[in-house]
Amino acid sequence: MIRPLARSLLATLPLAALLIAAPPATDPAAAQPSRDQDALVTVRMMSPETALDLARAALAECRQRGYQVAVAVVDRAGVAQVVLRDRLAGPHTPATATGKAWTAVSFRTSTSDLVAATPPGSPQAGVRSVPGVIILGGGVPVEGGGSMVGAVGVSGAPSGEADDGCAKAGIEAVRDRLDF
């Protein structure tokens, strides 16, 4: 029996073969990047100060709502830039917040969206088994200037929706510096 995911992949093979066999729509020389273009890439990243201000704003929002949380901000590669833990946040919250941020940047989508897209029993649920992935609300990508520059994760509020709200408040607090 062919599983639904395998069936959908098999259905796309004829299209993929057609695209591979089709002649290029433009001059092949123009489509190939020069060696100089391959050597270096330019990326946008948050400064440590911006990441810290984002984390502080998210933490302050959760405090105002009465939640003791941890907040993590990761760069576009998923490497932690800032991790803050409020005084009474649980010992698990820093690692969970970091995992949520890493998951959001890795999949380029919020962890709340991943919760909805990967329900247990669905073909997509396998992503929940990937090492390091945390499929709980509270991880939100951070975009700036049209590029993903990192993600923020919040852990410790009573729900993923509450964690999301604090994360989004943190992003909004530094929005003017991100939209360059």
C-alpha positions in Angstrom: 0.0 0.0 0.0 1.4 3.4 -1.0 1.2 6.0 1.8 -0.4 9.4 1.0 2.9 11.3 1.1 4.6 8.8 -1.2 1.6 8.9 -3.5 1.8 12.7 -3.7 5.6 12.5 -4.4 5.0 9.9 -7.2 2.3 12.1 -8.7 4.9 14.9 -9.0 7.6 12.8 -10.8 6.2 13.3 -14.3 6.1 17.1 -13.8 9.7 17.0 -12.4 10.9 15.0 -15.4 9.2 17.4 -17.8 10.9 20.4 -16.2 14.3 18.8 -16.2 14.0 17.8 -19.9 12.6 21.2 -21.0 15.0 23.6 -22.7 16.0 26.7 -20.6 13.7 29.7 -21.2 16.7 32.1 -21.2 20.3 32.1 -22.4 22.1 29.3 -20.4 25.1 31.5 -19.9 23.0 34.3 -18.3 21.3 31.7 -16.0 24.7 30.5 -14.6 26.1 32.7 -11.8 29.7 33.8 -12.2 32.3 32.2 -10.0 32.6 35.5 -8.1 28.9 35.4 -7.3 29.2 31.9 -5.9 32.1 32.8 -3.6 30.4 35.1 -1.1 26.8 35.8 0.0 25.4 38.8 1.9 23.0 38.2 4.8 21.1 40.4 7.2 21.4 39.7 10.9 20.1 41.4 14.0 22.6 43.2 16.2 23.1 41.8 19.7 21.5 45.0 21.0 18.4 44.6 18.9 18.1 40.9 19.9 18.4 41.9 23.6 15.8 44.7 23.3 13.4 42.3 21.5 13.9 39.7 24.3 13.5 42.3 27.0 10.2 43.6 25.4 8.8 40.1 25.2 9.7 39.4 28.8 8.1 42.7 29.9 4.9 41.9 28.0 4.7 38.5 29.7 5.3 40.1 33.1 2.6 42.6 32.5 0.2 39.7 31.8 1.3 38.0 35.0 3.5 35.3 33.4 7.0 34.2 34.4 8.7 33.1 31.2 12.0 32.6 29.4 12.7 34.3 26.1 15.3 33.3 23.5 16.3 35.1 20.4 18.2 33.1 17.7 19.9 34.4 14.6 19.0 33.3 11.1 21.1 30.1 11.5 19.3 29.2 14.7 22.2 30.1 17.0 21.2 31.7 20.3 21.9 35.5 20.6 20.0 36.1 23.8 18.4 33.9 26.4 16.6 35.6 29.4 14.8 33.8 32.2 12.5 35.6 34.7 13.1 34.9 38.4 10.3 32.3 38.8 10.2 30.8 35.3 10.5 27.0 35.4 13.9 25.4 34.9 12.8 23.9 31.6 11.8 27.2 30.1 15.2 28.5 28.7 15.8 25.3 26.7 12.2 25.2 25.6 12.2 28.8 24.5 15.5 28.3 22.6 14.0 25.2 20.9 10.9 27.0 19.9 13.0 29.8 18.3 15.3 27.3 16.6 12.2 25.5 15.2 10.6 28.7 13.9 13.8 29.8 12.1 14.5 26.2 10.8 11.1 25.8 9.3 10.6 29.5 8.5 7.2 29.6 10.1 5.7 30.0 13.5 5.6 27.0 15.8 1.8 27.7 16.2 1.4 27.2 12.5 3.5 24.0 12.7 1.2 22.7 15.5 -1.7 23.1 13.0 0.2 21.7 10.0 1.5 18.6 11.7 -1.3 17.0 13.7 -0.6 13.6 15.2 -1.5 10.8 12.7 -1.0 13.0 9.6 1.8 12.3 7.1 3.4 15.6 8.2 3.5 14.5 11.9 6.9 12.9 11.3 8.5 16.4 11.6 7.7 16.2 15.3 10.3 13.5 15.6 13.2 15.6 14.2 15.8 16.1 16.9 15.5 19.5 18.5 12.1 20.4 17.0 9.6 21.7 19.5 6.1 21.9 18.1 4.4 24.1 20.7 3.2 27.7 20.2 5.6 30.4 21.1 8.2 30.4 18.4 7.9 33.3 15.9 10.2 34.1 12.9 11.6 37.6 12.9 11.8 39.3 9.5 13.5 42.5 8.6 14.0 44.3 5.3 12.3 41.4 3.5 14.6 38.7 4.9 14.4 36.4 7.8 16.8 37.6 10.4 16.1 35.2 13.2 13.3 34.0 15.5 12.1 34.5 19.1 10.8 31.8 21.4 8.9 32.2 24.6 8.2 29.5 27.1 6.3 29.5 30.5 3.0 31.2 29.8 -0.1 29.1 30.4 -0.6 28.4 26.6 1.2 28.6 23.3 -1.1 31.4 22.3 0.0 33.5 25.3 3.7 32.7 24.5 3.0 33.8 20.9 1.5 37.1 22.1 4.6 37.9 24.1 6.9 37.0 21.3 5.0 39.2 18.8 5.0 42.1 21.3 8.8 41.8 21.5 9.1 41.9 17.7 6.8 44.9 17.5 9.0 46.7 20.0 11.9 46.7 17.7 10.0 46.7 14.4 11.3 50.2 13.4 14.9 48.9 13.6 14.1 45.7 11.6 12.4 47.4 8.6 15.5 48.9 7.1 
